[in-house]
Amino acid sequence: MFLRFFEDTLLILIALGVITQVIIPAIRGSRSFPLFTREHKLQHELSEVHQAQIERNLEAAIKKEKEKLNG
């Protein structure tokens, strides 16, 4: 019973690995095994930088509006 469950689970995990690491990147036209590349980490870092820029611009706009209000 346990062995059958383990075999099914292993088969599903292998299928998911092949789908996410080989088939989807092939469809997208990117390299296989994106799990081992830095692309995801760099995209996350870029989005953090963009978010920081947006926050900085909003803080500057708030400061400017407060200065207008105070004189």
N, C-alpha and C positions, 0 to 999 in steps of 0.2 A: 504494500500500500504506500509506504513512505517512498520507496524507490520510484514508483510510478509518478507520484507527485513531484519528486525531485527531477525526474526526466522531463516531464511536461514543463516545469518551471524553467529548466535550463534551455529547453528548446525555444520557449518564448523569449527569454533573455537574448539568446543568440540571434533570433529573428529581428528583435528590436535593434540590436547592435548593428546588424547588417543594413537594416532600413535607414537608421539615423546616421550612420557613419559612411555608408557607401552609396546607397540609392538616392537619397535626398540630395547630397552634395553633387552627384552626377547630374541630376535634373537641374539644379541651380547653376551648374557649370563651375563649381568651386572644387577645391582639392578634397580628396577622400580623407577620412578620419579627422574631421575638424576638432574633435575632442582634444587632439594633441597639438593644436595650433594656438597661437596667441590672439587670434582674431576676436574671439568673444570677450576676452579680458580688455583688449584695446578699445572695443566698441563701448564697453561699460565705462571705461575711463573717459572716453570722449563725451559720453552723455553726462557724466559727472561734471566735466569742465564746462559744457554748455549750460548745465543747470546753475553752476556757480556764476557764470557770466550773466544769466538772466536775473539771478538774485541780486547781484551787484548793481545791475542797471535799475532794478526796481528800488533798491535802497537809495540810489542816487536820485531817482525821480521823487521819492518820498521826501528826501532831504531838501530838494529844490522847491517842492510844493510847500513845505513847512516854512522855508525862508521867505517865500512869497507872502504867506499868511501873516508872518510876524513883522514883515516890513521890509 
